[in-house]
Amino acid sequence: MAHRTPQKKYINFLIIPDGKEESRSFRLSVGMVRFLIVVTIILFFLISGGFIAYWKLGSLVLENNHLKEENFKLVKSLKQVDQLKEQLVALQNFQKKIRSSFEGYINVEESGNLDSVSWNDLNFEMMDIGRERSLFNNIPSLIPVEGFIARGYEPSSLISDAHLGIDIAAKTDTPIRAPADGVVLFEGWTNDGGNVLIILHSFGFITVYKHNQINLVKELEQVRKGQVIALLGNTGKITSGPHLHYEIWRNSQPVNPINYLNER
C-alpha cells in the first residue's frame, strides 16, 4: 500500500478595505504562522527587556549623580568641621590663657598674654555655617543691663587704682544681656569679681561681666545679641552693693564702654 504524504495546512487571510478597493486574500501555512507568532513573542520580550534595562540604567545614573552630589556635600562638610575643630582648639587654648591670668581682675600687664593669639584665626562667622553676621550684631553696642552708672571708666597707670570698666547699679536678679553675638570664654568664680563671665566677639572685642548673682551660660557656648546671660548680683570681695561691673576690651586693650553703648 502506498504511503501518503500529509498535506500542508494553510490559514487564509482576507483583507477587506474600506471604500471601493477590491478585497485581497493571502494564505500562510500553519508552520509559518507559528513561526511568526514565536518571532513576535521573542521581539516583544527583547523590546520589553530593552526598555527595562534602559530604565534601570537611567535609575543607576540618577542614583550615581545623587551619590556624587552627596559625597561632594559630605567632603565640604568635613572640611568645615575641620575648620571648626581648629577654631575650637584655638578657643580652648585662649580660654586657658584667660583662666591662668584672670583672678579677680584683668590688669594691663596680664593682658599682654593675649597678644600671642591671632584674632584673624578666630573666624566666628564660621561658627554659624551659611549665615552672614551683620555689623550691627557683632559690635557690643547694647546696654547689658537696665540701671544707672554708679562709676565710670577710670584707667590709671597704677593697677590697684585702675577701673577699667563701668559700674551699672540695679536691683539684684536684674537680667544681664549679651551686647553682641559671641562665644563664652570664661564662666566661673573669682575672689574679687564673684561670678564672672568673659565673652569673645568678632573684630577683636571682649566683654567682661563681674559680681553676677548667677551665670546662665556655659564656657564655649555661643550667645546672641540680647540673650540673657546672667543675673545682676553683689558677689565677690570688691563690691559695694548690687551692680554690674562691665568692661569692653578691643585687641587686648581696655576701652571706655560708654563710647559703644547706644542701644537699649
Backbone as CSV, one residue per row, in Angstrom:
resi,resn,N_x,N_y,N_z,CA_x,CA_y,CA_z,C_x,C_y,C_z
1,MET,0.858,-1.201,0.000,0.000,0.000,0.000,0.879,1.231,0.000
2,ALA,0.635,2.206,-0.856,1.487,3.411,-0.991,1.302,4.336,0.211
3,HIS,2.459,4.959,0.674,2.462,5.892,1.811,2.047,7.278,1.344
4,ARG,1.028,7.822,1.997,0.522,9.154,1.602,1.232,10.248,2.383
5,THR,1.734,11.246,1.657,2.379,12.410,2.278,1.298,13.339,2.812
6,PRO,1.388,13.710,4.140,0.354,14.604,4.689,0.371,15.961,4.004
7,GLN,-0.769,16.438,3.711,-0.870,17.741,3.057,-0.645,18.872,4.065
8,LYS,0.011,19.945,3.570,0.223,21.123,4.421,-1.101,21.822,4.681
9,LYS,-1.211,22.312,5.909,-2.399,23.061,6.278,-2.103,24.552,6.188
10,TYR,-3.072,25.256,5.653,-2.902,26.691,5.452,-4.009,27.450,6.187
11,ILE,-3.683,28.683,6.493,-4.672,29.593,7.069,-4.857,30.731,6.090
12,ASN,-6.081,30.950,5.677,-6.386,32.014,4.727,-6.701,33.314,5.467
13,PHE,-6.167,34.384,4.954,-6.406,35.724,5.497,-7.091,36.558,4.437
14,LEU,-8.158,37.214,4.770,-8.914,38.051,3.852,-8.879,39.484,4.343
15,ILE,-8.435,40.361,3.464,-8.352,41.786,3.795,-9.433,42.510,3.018
16,ILE,-10.364,43.131,3.738,-11.456,43.860,3.101,-11.262,45.334,3.423
17,PRO,-10.756,46.127,2.480,-10.522,47.551,2.748,-11.817,48.343,2.676
18,ASP,-11.809,49.527,3.272,-12.946,50.428,3.148,-12.951,51.020,1.743
19,GLY,-14.068,51.455,1.324,-14.153,52.093,0.027,-14.380,51.083,-1.095
20,LYS,-13.931,51.447,-2.283,-14.205,50.648,-3.473,-13.064,49.722,-3.856
21,GLU,-12.022,49.704,-3.081,-10.905,48.831,-3.427,-11.318,47.376,-3.274
22,GLU,-10.680,46.578,-4.099,-11.010,45.165,-4.085,-10.428,44.489,-2.850
23,SER,-11.101,43.454,-2.444,-10.613,42.669,-1.312,-9.388,41.870,-1.727
24,ARG,-8.547,41.623,-0.780,-7.347,40.841,-1.040,-7.279,39.695,-0.053
25,SER,-6.683,38.655,-0.504,-6.539,37.495,0.369,-5.166,36.870,0.175
26,PHE,-4.689,36.268,1.229,-3.438,35.510,1.137,-3.500,34.420,2.180
27,ARG,-2.622,33.481,1.994,-2.638,32.377,2.928,-1.222,32.065,3.388
28,LEU,-1.151,31.609,4.613,0.125,31.206,5.195,-0.039,29.817,5.775
29,SER,1.035,29.113,5.673,0.987,27.774,6.253,0.928,27.882,7.776
30,VAL,0.384,26.842,8.366,0.287,26.831,9.822,1.669,26.927,10.451
31,GLY,2.642,26.295,9.850,4.007,26.367,10.371,4.557,27.782,10.332
32,MET,4.267,28.488,9.204,4.736,29.875,9.098,4.047,30.759,10.142
33,VAL,2.751,30.533,10.343,2.025,31.326,11.340,2.621,31.107,12.727
34,ARG,2.901,29.853,13.036,3.503,29.559,14.329,4.875,30.226,14.464
35,PHE,5.634,30.189,13.364,6.959,30.824,13.368,6.834,32.326,13.626
36,LEU,5.886,32.969,12.927,5.703,34.412,13.105,5.260,34.741,14.531
37,ILE,4.408,33.891,15.103,3.974,34.123,16.487,5.158,34.039,17.442
38,VAL,6.001,33.023,17.243,7.181,32.865,18.102,8.114,34.059,17.953
39,VAL,8.349,34.489,16.694,9.218,35.646,16.454,8.643,36.894,17.116
40,THR,7.314,37.073,17.008,6.668,38.238,17.622,6.842,38.230,19.139
41,ILE,6.659,37.049,19.737,6.826,36.946,21.192,8.260,37.253,21.597
42,ILE,9.210,36.709,20.806,10.623,36.969,21.113,10.932,38.453,21.000
43,LEU,10.441,39.090,19.921,10.676,40.530,19.743,10.041,41.331,20.882
44,PHE,8.858,40.914,21.315,8.182,41.609,22.413,9.036,41.574,23.679
45,PHE,9.544,40.378,23.996,10.359,40.260,25.205,11.684,41.004,25.070
46,LEU,12.261,40.982,23.844,13.516,41.716,23.642,13.308,43.216,23.813
47,ILE,12.230,43.728,23.202,11.961,45.169,23.305,11.614,45.546,24.749
48,SER,10.783,44.710,25.404,10.429,44.982,26.805,11.664,44.942,27.690
49,GLY,12.512,43.926,27.457,13.751,43.839,28.238,14.652,45.034,28.009
50,GLY,14.676,45.518,26.754,15.487,46.698,26.462,14.994,47.926,27.204
51,PHE,13.658,48.103,27.207,13.099,49.237,27.948,13.387,49.125,29.446
52,ILE,13.246,47.908,29.988,13.522,47.711,31.422,14.985,47.986,31.736
53,ALA,15.882,47.478,30.875,17.314,47.712,31.088,17.639,49.201,30.989
54,TYR,17.009,49.888,30.017,17.246,51.325,29.858,16.753,52.089,31.085
55,TRP,15.584,51.685,31.601,15.034,52.345,32.787,15.934,52.120,33.997
56,LYS,16.414,50.875,34.163,17.310,50.582,35.282,18.617,51.342,35.149
57,LEU,19.131,51.422,33.912,20.370,52.164,33.691,20.181,53.639,34.023
58,GLY,19.020,54.192,33.595,18.738,55.589,33.924,18.651,55.810,35.419
59,SER,18.030,54.853,36.123,17.933,54.957,37.581,19.309,54.903,38.224
60,LEU,20.174,54.028,37.704,21.534,53.927,38.240,22.315,55.212,38.003
61,VAL,22.118,55.810,36.818,22.812,57.068,36.514,22.347,58.167,37.462
62,LEU,21.020,58.256,37.677,20.497,59.265,38.601,20.999,59.030,40.019
63,GLU,21.006,57.763,40.437,21.487,57.444,41.781,22.970,57.763,41.917
64,ASN,23.725,57.472,40.852,25.158,57.772,40.877,25.400,59.272,40.983
65,ASN,24.621,60.055,40.212,24.759,61.512,40.291,24.382,62.022,41.676
66,HIS,23.331,61.421,42.256,22.910,61.817,43.607,24.000,61.501,44.622
67,LEU,24.614,60.306,44.485,25.685,59.926,45.402,26.889,60.849,45.248
68,LYS,27.197,61.241,44.007,28.305,62.175,43.788,28.023,63.512,44.474
69,GLU,26.767,63.978,44.335,26.396,65.253,44.961,26.473,65.155,46.482
70,GLU,25.975,64.033,47.037,26.034,63.840,48.484,27.477,63.731,48.956
71,ASN,28.308,63.059,48.161,29.723,62.931,48.520,30.406,64.291,48.519
72,PHE,30.057,65.137,47.532,30.629,66.484,47.473,30.222,67.290,48.700
73,LYS,28.920,67.182,49.081,28.453,67.898,50.270,29.147,67.378,51.523
74,LEU,29.351,66.047,51.579,29.997,65.452,52.746,31.434,65.933,52.872
75,VAL,32.158,65.955,51.743,33.542,66.432,51.767,33.594,67.892,52.207
76,LYS,32.652,68.696,51.689,32.598,70.105,52.071,32.310,70.251,53.556
77,SER,31.366,69.437,54.064,31.027,69.495,55.486,32.202,69.070,56.348
78,LEU,32.934,68.043,55.907,34.094,67.579,56.669,35.163,68.664,56.744
79,LYS,35.343,69.397,55.638,36.310,70.495,55.656,35.869,71.567,56.647
80,GLN,34.567,71.867,56.643,34.057,72.870,57.576,34.189,72.391,59.019
81,VAL,33.961,71.087,59.238,34.124,70.535,60.583,35.573,70.652,61.029
82,ASP,36.515,70.375,60.115,37.933,70.509,60.452,38.261,71.951,60.831
83,GLN,37.676,72.899,60.086,37.905,74.305,60.413,37.337,74.636,61.789
84,LEU,36.151,74.099,62.079,35.545,74.348,63.388,36.376,73.730,64.500
85,LYS,36.950,72.551,64.249,37.799,71.913,65.251,39.019,72.781,65.544
86,GLU,39.620,73.316,64.479,40.781,74.186,64.669,40.401,75.419,65.480
87,GLN,39.229,75.986,65.175,38.790,77.170,65.911,38.488,76.824,67.367
88,LEU,37.916,75.627,67.577,37.613,75.207,68.939,38.893,75.042,69.746
89,VAL,39.918,74.457,69.125,41.207,74.313,69.808,41.779,75.687,70.135
90,ALA,41.661,76.630,69.164,42.152,77.987,69.412,41.400,78.629,70.574
91,LEU,40.082,78.421,70.605,39.281,78.968,71.704,39.669,78.349,73.040
92,GLN,39.892,77.032,73.041,40.252,76.357,74.285,41.607,76.830,74.793
93,ASN,42.557,76.996,73.867,43.873,77.500,74.274,43.770,78.927,74.797
94,PHE,42.952,79.726,74.103,42.750,81.110,74.531,42.087,81.136,75.901
95,GLN,41.141,80.218,76.101,40.438,80.142,77.379,41.403,79.799,78.512
96,LYS,42.357,78.896,78.245,43.344,78.532,79.261,44.185,79.746,79.652
97,LYS,44.537,80.562,78.639,45.299,81.778,78.932,44.479,82.718,79.811
98,ILE,43.170,82.836,79.482,42.293,83.684,80.286,42.238,83.176,81.724
99,ARG,42.045,81.858,81.894,41.934,81.287,83.233,43.206,81.495,84.048
100,SER,44.365,81.309,83.386,45.627,81.403,84.116,45.970,82.836,84.502
101,SER,45.470,83.803,83.735,45.842,85.192,84.002,44.752,85.985,84.716
102,PHE,43.533,85.396,84.782,42.397,86.149,85.321,42.066,85.666,86.730
103,GLU,42.298,86.485,87.720,41.933,86.178,89.100,41.510,87.470,89.763
104,GLY,40.217,87.721,89.782,39.691,88.923,90.412,39.589,90.083,89.454
105,TYR,40.619,90.327,88.654,40.570,91.394,87.658,41.591,91.091,86.579
106,ILE,41.407,91.693,85.420,42.397,91.625,84.348,43.164,92.930,84.379
107,ASN,44.474,92.871,84.576,45.228,94.116,84.596,45.974,94.303,83.286
108,VAL,46.557,95.470,83.138,47.190,95.827,81.873,48.358,94.915,81.564
109,GLU,49.163,94.547,82.581,50.312,93.694,82.339,49.872,92.316,81.872
110,GLU,48.873,91.734,82.541,48.436,90.402,82.176,47.780,90.372,80.813
111,SER,47.205,91.491,80.379,46.557,91.499,79.081,47.547,91.266,77.966
112,GLY,48.845,91.468,78.236,49.846,91.190,77.216,49.888,89.737,76.823
113,ASN,49.416,88.844,77.714,49.401,87.430,77.380,48.452,87.124,76.234
114,LEU,47.515,88.012,75.985,46.541,87.766,74.935,47.079,88.112,73.557
115,ASP,48.213,88.814,73.499,48.715,89.258,72.213,49.176,88.105,71.334
116,SER,49.524,86.974,71.939,50.020,85.852,71.152,48.917,85.182,70.357
117,VAL,47.657,85.487,70.659,46.538,84.898,69.939,46.188,85.783,68.755
118,SER,46.152,85.190,67.561,45.803,85.945,66.367,44.292,86.050,66.253
119,TRP,43.791,87.270,66.213,42.340,87.455,66.111,41.833,86.963,64.764
120,ASN,42.708,87.014,63.741,42.285,86.560,62.425,42.042,85.059,62.391
121,ASP,42.670,84.327,63.336,42.483,82.880,63.380,41.118,82.506,63.937
122,LEU,40.476,83.427,64.642,39.192,83.133,65.277,38.072,83.682,64.411
123,ASN,37.746,82.945,63.367,36.736,83.375,62.411,35.360,82.938,62.894
124,PHE,34.684,83.812,63.649,33.456,83.397,64.304,32.275,83.332,63.356
125,GLU,32.421,83.872,62.149,31.348,83.690,61.193,31.201,82.213,60.840
126,MET,32.303,81.439,60.924,32.247,80.014,60.636,31.543,79.236,61.729
127,MET,31.361,79.821,62.920,30.673,79.118,63.994,29.200,78.923,63.646
128,ASP,28.706,79.674,62.713,27.321,79.524,62.291,27.338,79.392,60.776
129,ILE,27.587,78.161,60.268,27.853,77.911,58.859,26.675,78.368,58.010
130,GLY,26.983,79.124,56.941,25.982,79.521,55.978,25.290,80.831,56.279
131,ARG,25.533,81.411,57.464,24.857,82.665,57.824,25.869,83.791,57.948
132,GLU,25.543,84.931,57.349,26.400,86.101,57.454,25.916,86.965,58.610
133,ARG,26.868,87.391,59.404,26.514,88.254,60.531,26.581,89.710,60.086
134,SER,25.659,90.498,60.533,25.697,91.922,60.232,26.607,92.623,61.224
135,LEU,27.118,93.772,60.817,27.959,94.572,61.703,27.197,94.945,62.963
136,PHE,25.898,95.154,62.822,25.042,95.521,63.961,25.111,94.477,65.066
137,ASN,25.128,93.206,64.708,25.097,92.139,65.707,26.457,91.836,66.306
138,ASN,27.521,92.329,65.706,28.862,91.972,66.156,29.547,93.045,66.993
139,ILE,29.014,94.247,67.008,29.591,95.314,67.817,28.857,95.360,69.156
140,PRO,29.573,95.359,70.302,28.917,95.374,71.621,28.319,96.739,71.947
141,SER,27.203,97.037,71.286,26.584,98.357,71.439,25.340,98.329,72.323
142,LEU,24.880,97.144,72.687,23.683,97.040,73.515,24.031,97.239,74.991
143,ILE,23.253,98.073,75.690,23.453,98.243,77.131,23.112,96.920,77.813
144,PRO,24.067,96.317,78.533,23.845,94.953,79.040,22.795,94.843,80.133
145,VAL,22.543,95.940,80.873,21.570,95.861,81.963,20.933,97.236,82.162
146,GLU,19.660,97.248,82.518,18.952,98.497,82.787,19.296,98.974,84.199
147,GLY,19.789,100.187,84.306,20.156,100.750,85.600,20.808,102.102,85.408
148,PHE,21.545,102.562,86.427,22.251,103.842,86.290,23.733,103.607,86.556
149,ILE,24.557,104.435,85.928,26.005,104.282,86.044,26.464,104.867,87.372
150,ALA,26.973,103.999,88.245,27.436,104.431,89.565,28.900,104.852,89.542
151,ARG,29.670,104.300,88.625,31.076,104.676,88.497,31.485,104.508,87.047
152,GLY,32.273,105.465,86.551,32.664,105.442,85.157,33.994,104.757,84.914
153,TYR,34.429,104.851,83.676,35.691,104.266,83.227,36.836,105.161,83.686
154,GLU,37.758,104.602,84.500,38.847,105.395,85.078,40.168,104.642,84.928
155,PRO,40.768,104.667,83.738,42.059,103.995,83.557,43.143,104.729,84.334
156,SER,44.122,103.977,84.813,45.205,104.575,85.593,46.458,103.761,85.391
157,SER,47.602,104.391,85.524,48.878,103.681,85.431,49.097,102.810,86.656
158,LEU,48.418,103.148,87.767,48.504,102.335,88.977,47.439,101.248,88.894
159,ILE,47.898,100.001,88.811,46.972,98.899,88.593,45.914,98.830,89.685
160,SER,46.324,99.102,90.936,45.382,98.980,92.045,44.281,100.028,91.985
161,ASP,44.562,101.163,91.327,43.571,102.237,91.251,42.780,102.211,89.949
162,ALA,43.181,101.386,89.017,42.524,101.397,87.710,41.113,100.836,87.806
163,HIS,40.208,101.491,87.108,38.835,100.992,86.985,38.560,100.891,85.495
164,LEU,38.781,99.684,84.952,38.819,99.505,83.505,37.450,99.226,82.903
165,GLY,36.410,99.616,83.603,35.063,99.441,83.080,34.120,100.431,83.721
166,ILE,32.837,100.137,83.661,31.835,100.977,84.308,31.000,100.100,85.246
167,ASP,30.473,100.713,86.303,29.588,100.017,87.233,28.156,100.482,86.983
168,ILE,27.280,99.539,86.667,25.870,99.849,86.430,25.068,99.281,87.594
169,ALA,24.498,100.160,88.407,23.739,99.737,89.585,22.295,99.426,89.200
170,ALA,21.772,98.362,89.784,20.380,97.965,89.558,19.983,96.971,90.641
171,LYS,18.752,96.525,90.607,18.273,95.574,91.603,18.882,94.194,91.365
172,THR,19.054,93.443,92.444,19.536,92.071,92.340,18.600,91.249,91.452
173,ASP,19.187,90.394,90.656,18.486,89.500,89.728,17.959,90.210,88.493
174,THR,18.380,91.470,88.269,18.040,92.124,87.006,18.751,91.389,85.866
175,PRO,18.062,91.084,84.758,18.699,90.342,83.665,19.858,91.111,83.033
176,ILE,20.939,90.405,82.778,22.093,90.939,82.057,22.084,90.310,80.670
177,ARG,22.170,91.141,79.639,22.054,90.655,78.263,23.377,90.811,77.512
178,ALA,23.605,89.903,76.571,24.807,89.977,75.737,24.706,91.193,74.822
179,PRO,25.731,92.046,74.788,25.676,93.248,73.958,25.927,92.974,72.481
180,ALA,26.393,91.763,72.152,26.679,91.393,70.766,26.786,89.872,70.685
181,ASP,26.755,89.345,69.465,26.986,87.916,69.275,28.397,87.561,69.732
182,GLY,28.572,86.355,70.240,29.909,85.961,70.665,29.955,84.552,71.219
183,VAL,31.096,84.217,71.821,31.331,82.901,72.411,31.845,83.099,73.833
184,VAL,31.298,82.337,74.783,31.702,82.452,76.185,33.085,81.823,76.363
185,LEU,34.049,82.647,76.774,35.411,82.161,77.007,35.623,81.733,78.449
186,PHE,35.002,82.450,79.380,35.208,82.157,80.804,33.886,82.270,81.526
187,GLU,33.627,81.301,82.383,32.453,81.336,83.254,32.869,80.686,84.561
188,GLY,32.915,81.491,85.623,33.358,80.917,86.884,33.419,81.945,88.002
189,TRP,34.035,81.514,89.100,34.105,82.325,90.317,35.515,82.849,90.518
190,THR,35.618,84.127,90.887,36.892,84.710,91.306,36.667,85.397,92.646
191,ASN,37.712,85.484,93.424,37.572,86.048,94.768,37.083,87.490,94.737
192,ASP,37.695,88.294,93.881,37.333,89.714,93.841,36.061,89.971,93.037
193,GLY,35.929,89.302,91.897,34.805,89.593,90.997,33.580,88.745,91.218
194,GLY,33.642,87.751,92.106,32.489,86.876,92.306,32.229,86.039,91.068
195,ASN,30.969,85.906,90.710,30.613,85.199,89.475,30.953,86.085,88.279
196,VAL,31.810,85.563,87.404,32.339,86.363,86.295,32.060,85.658,84.969
197,LEU,31.774,86.469,83.956,31.659,85.991,82.580,32.611,86.780,81.700
198,ILE,33.218,86.097,80.723,34.000,86.775,79.687,33.514,86.243,78.348
199,ILE,33.147,87.148,77.453,32.624,86.760,76.139,33.518,87.338,75.050
200,LEU,33.858,86.510,74.095,34.674,86.921,72.953,33.767,87.180,71.757
201,HIS,33.931,88.352,71.128,33.124,88.748,69.980,34.015,88.883,68.749
202,SER,33.400,89.175,67.626,34.163,89.435,66.410,34.887,90.772,66.504
203,PHE,35.795,91.002,65.540,36.534,92.261,65.415,37.397,92.555,66.636
204,GLY,37.825,91.515,67.365,38.747,91.702,68.481,38.125,92.200,69.763
205,PHE,36.803,92.147,69.897,36.135,92.627,71.112,36.025,91.524,72.162
206,ILE,36.251,91.898,73.411,35.987,91.051,74.575,35.150,91.868,75.550
207,THR,34.133,91.258,76.139,33.359,91.930,77.184,33.448,91.114,78.472
208,VAL,33.513,91.832,79.607,33.687,91.210,80.924,32.526,91.633,81.824
209,TYR,32.000,90.680,82.599,30.852,90.922,83.478,31.191,90.361,84.862
210,LYS,31.205,91.221,85.895,31.593,90.788,87.240,30.452,90.989,88.241
211,HIS,30.581,90.279,89.376,29.663,90.373,90.523,28.268,89.828,90.211
212,ASN,28.156,88.938,89.236,26.844,88.399,88.873,26.271,87.537,90.003
213,GLN,24.964,87.592,90.142,24.297,86.723,91.107,24.398,85.265,90.661
214,ILE,24.168,85.057,89.349,24.283,83.721,88.765,24.569,83.863,87.276
215,ASN,25.419,82.984,86.765,25.698,82.951,85.334,24.776,81.934,84.667
216,LEU,24.232,82.296,83.519,23.239,81.453,82.850,23.765,80.787,81.589
217,VAL,25.025,81.006,81.243,25.616,80.378,80.060,26.890,79.650,80.464
218,LYS,27.321,78.733,79.607,28.491,77.913,79.889,29.653,78.303,78.985
219,GLU,30.855,77.883,79.373,32.033,78.165,78.567,31.914,77.516,77.189
220,LEU,32.378,78.255,76.172,32.357,77.866,74.762,30.941,77.811,74.186
221,GLU,29.969,78.330,74.930,28.604,78.420,74.405,28.477,79.661,73.542
222,GLN,27.810,79.524,72.416,27.598,80.657,71.530,26.370,81.434,71.991
223,VAL,26.496,82.750,72.076,25.391,83.587,72.543,25.018,84.591,71.465
224,ARG,23.775,85.043,71.526,23.253,86.016,70.568,23.052,87.367,71.241
225,LYS,23.109,88.395,70.436,22.890,89.740,70.941,21.505,89.842,71.566
226,GLY,21.448,90.352,72.799,20.192,90.486,73.513,19.823,89.288,74.363
227,GLN,20.571,88.194,74.248,20.284,86.995,75.042,20.638,87.227,76.507
228,VAL,19.783,86.775,77.421,20.071,86.892,78.854,21.181,85.900,79.200
229,ILE,22.295,86.413,79.736,23.461,85.577,80.017,23.731,85.434,81.508
230,ALA,23.164,86.330,82.326,23.401,86.285,83.775,22.360,87.151,84.472
231,LEU,22.349,87.052,85.807,21.508,87.922,86.629,22.407,88.785,87.500
232,LEU,22.065,90.059,87.608,22.882,91.012,88.355,22.903,90.640,89.831
233,GLY,24.086,90.850,90.456,24.205,90.489,91.862,25.191,91.360,92.610
234,ASN,25.715,90.799,93.704,26.617,91.536,94.592,27.680,90.577,95.134
235,THR,28.190,89.708,94.245,29.128,88.672,94.667,30.568,89.157,94.554
236,GLY,31.459,88.523,95.311,32.875,88.883,95.287,33.242,89.830,96.409
237,LYS,34.565,89.936,96.655,35.052,90.778,97.747,34.951,92.258,97.428
238,ILE,35.320,92.626,96.189,35.372,94.050,95.833,34.026,94.460,95.251
239,THR,33.108,94.846,96.110,31.785,95.271,95.666,31.175,96.172,96.726
240,SER,30.277,97.038,96.294,29.659,97.999,97.216,28.156,98.037,97.013
241,GLY,27.556,96.889,96.788,26.126,96.829,96.547,25.839,96.187,95.201
242,PRO,24.588,95.841,94.956,24.238,95.178,93.699,24.575,96.044,92.487
243,HIS,25.411,95.535,91.614,25.760,96.259,90.392,26.475,95.311,89.437
244,LEU,26.556,95.733,88.193,27.337,95.019,87.182,28.590,95.817,86.874
245,HIS,29.746,95.187,87.069,30.987,95.787,86.589,31.190,95.277,85.164
246,TYR,31.170,96.205,84.216,31.164,95.857,82.793,32.371,96.463,82.096
247,GLU,33.141,95.614,81.405,34.323,96.068,80.672,34.212,95.677,79.203
248,ILE,34.804,96.514,78.346,34.976,96.190,76.927,36.458,96.298,76.595
249,TRP,36.989,95.246,75.971,38.375,95.238,75.501,38.372,95.107,73.985
250,ARG,39.310,95.830,73.355,39.436,95.757,71.893,40.894,95.493,71.554
251,ASN,41.145,94.335,70.929,42.515,93.958,70.566,43.449,94.030,71.771
252,SER,43.010,93.426,72.873,43.787,93.284,74.114,43.961,94.585,74.881
253,GLN,43.232,95.632,74.520,43.325,96.908,75.224,41.950,97.302,75.767
254,PRO,41.884,97.774,77.024,40.589,98.215,77.559,40.135,99.506,76.887
255,VAL,38.837,99.619,76.663,38.262,100.832,76.074,37.085,101.261,76.945
256,ASN,36.676,102.496,76.772,35.564,103.040,77.556,34.235,102.489,77.020
257,PRO,33.503,101.709,77.815,32.233,101.148,77.324,31.218,102.206,76.916
258,ILE,31.304,103.392,77.529,30.342,104.454,77.212,30.377,104.787,75.725
259,ASN,31.552,104.664,75.107,31.684,105.003,73.691,30.933,104.031,72.781
260,TYR,30.517,102.895,73.305,29.850,101.880,72.487,28.380,101.685,72.842
261,LEU,27.968,102.149,74.006,26.598,101.887,74.446,25.632,102.886,73.829
262,ASN,24.921,102.458,72.806,23.940,103.340,72.171,22.633,102.631,71.865
263,GLU,22.445,101.425,72.434,21.195,100.693,72.205,20.641,100.208,73.536
264,ARG,19.324,100.175,73.600,18.654,99.617,74.778,17.786,98.437,74.345
